[in-house]
Amino acid sequence: MASEAMTFTVDGPEGPREMRISSPSRVLWPKLGLTKLDLARYLVAVSPAFLAANGDRPVSLQRFSGGIDGDQFFSKNPPKGSPDFVRSVPVTYPSGR
């Protein structure tokens, strides 16, 4: 069985980019009925303000298995299949790790 996926175009510094979203209709916030595609559209809408405020600092991806109420963890490395333009940098924590 093929998984549901779609692509949509977002603006990037070197021009438009095609982004793939797996399971776009997956409901992430059941009480609000918001889907993975809704989240992607929101991230695109707020990205100019976020990027300006972020100041080119590294970010971690917080992930939730089993939906927003499931177990959570932080991804320290880009997920497999990340586009080439996703940068990765080494980060040293105050503990020295």
C-alpha positions in Angstrom: 0.0 0.0 0.0 1.5 3.4 -1.0 1.6 6.0 1.6 -0.2 9.3 1.1 2.2 12.1 0.3 2.2 15.5 -1.4 4.6 18.2 -2.4 4.1 21.9 -2.3 6.3 24.9 -3.3 7.9 27.2 -0.7 10.1 30.2 -1.3 13.8 29.8 -0.4 16.9 32.0 -0.5 17.9 30.5 -3.9 14.3 30.4 -5.2 11.3 28.1 -4.9 11.7 24.7 -3.4 9.5 21.6 -3.7 8.8 20.2 -0.2 7.4 16.7 0.3 5.0 16.0 3.2 4.2 12.5 4.1 0.7 11.8 5.5 -0.6 15.4 5.1 -4.1 14.5 6.3 -2.8 12.9 9.5 -4.5 14.7 12.4 -1.9 16.1 14.9 -4.2 18.1 17.2 -7.5 16.1 17.4 -9.4 18.6 19.5 -8.8 21.3 16.9 -8.8 19.0 13.9 -5.5 20.3 12.7 -3.4 18.2 10.3 0.2 17.8 9.4 -0.5 19.9 6.2 -2.0 22.6 8.4 1.2 22.6 10.5 3.3 22.9 7.3 1.3 25.8 6.0 1.6 27.5 9.4 5.4 27.1 9.5 5.6 28.6 6.0 3.5 31.5 7.1 5.5 32.3 10.2 8.9 31.5 8.8 10.0 35.1 7.9 9.4 36.2 11.5 10.9 33.1 13.0 14.0 33.2 11.0 14.5 36.9 11.8 14.1 36.3 15.5 16.2 33.1 15.5 19.4 34.9 14.5 20.8 31.9 12.7 21.0 29.8 15.9 20.7 26.0 15.7 17.3 24.5 16.5 16.2 21.0 17.6 13.2 19.2 16.3 10.7 18.1 19.0 8.9 14.9 17.9 5.9 13.1 19.2 5.2 9.4 18.7 1.6 8.6 18.6 0.4 12.2 18.2 0.6 15.3 20.3 -0.3 13.4 23.5 2.2 10.6 22.9 5.8 10.2 24.0 8.0 13.1 23.1 11.7 13.4 22.3 14.1 15.7 20.6 15.9 14.9 17.3 19.5 16.1 17.5 20.3 15.2 13.9 18.3 15.9 10.7 15.9 13.1 9.9 16.8 10.6 7.1 15.9 12.0 3.7 16.3 15.7 4.7 16.9 17.9 1.8 20.5 18.9 1.0 19.8 22.5 2.1 19.1 21.5 5.7 22.3 22.4 7.6 23.7 20.5 10.5 26.2 21.9 13.0 28.0 20.4 16.0 26.7 21.8 19.3 28.5 21.6 22.6 26.2 21.7 25.7 27.3 23.4 28.9 28.0 20.0 30.4 30.6 19.5 27.7 28.7 16.8 25.8 
